[in-house]
Amino acid sequence: MLEADGFFVRFLPTLDGRTVAEHFAEALEFEGRAIEIREYAPMLVPGILQTPTYAREVLSSGYPPKSDEARDKLLVTRLERARILDNFDSPKVWVLLDEGVLRRSIGGPAVMCEQLRHIVALGESRRIRVHVLPFSVGTHSLLEGFVSLMRFEDLPPIAYAEGLKSGRVLELPSVVQQCQDIYDHALGDALSHRKSLDLIRAVTEDYEHEAQRAQHP
């Protein structure tokens, strides 16, 4: 699905020892085994949906700054994670996006056009379900931050919650159920899958016009 222009070939040796933020390492192992993933993203496109150019911009923006080599080792892992979407049947993926994810221009309008078109293509192909929480909703039950809910064939469900330089896998059944209830509550405030795709297309058009203006001032 993603064109990485030989990126995997250049960095293939790093895949055996996948490079990720320390707090995400445990969640990464769960992600690879999940049969269903439901995520809420308040600020950025979730990692498994990121295009190479969008992901590179995100990973280049951290502090303290990373060398190009260190950034690219993180990038190759992120792009490898996206390959779980190559299998149409599993995992099932539901993504709940705050509207700010669409409006925050990461890398400029051209990068955002590519990224949003990728999300629309995944949604149109029925590979993922996308729901957007519009600004008009105001407050909602997931304002506190990113959460990922995962289900498995042979393990109890888990939740993963993430904040600044921190992340935690939650396994206590009562806590996981509470996270699921909170997610469902917020989902009730979101746009439908079809209306969400319409909004993403409209925002993409805005970025396209912005890119054209930049090319022809």
Protein Blocks (a to p, Z undefined) as FASTA:
>chain_A
ZZgehmlmmmmmmmmmcccdfklmmmmmmmmmpcbdcdddfkbccfklpcfklmmmmmmm
pccdddfklmmmmmmmmmmmmmmmmpmkbccddddddfklmmmcghijklmmmmmmmmmm
mmmnomaccddddfklopafklnoccdddddfkbccddddddehiacddfbfklmmmmmm
mmmmmmmmpccfklmmmmmmmmmmmmmmmmmmmmmZZ
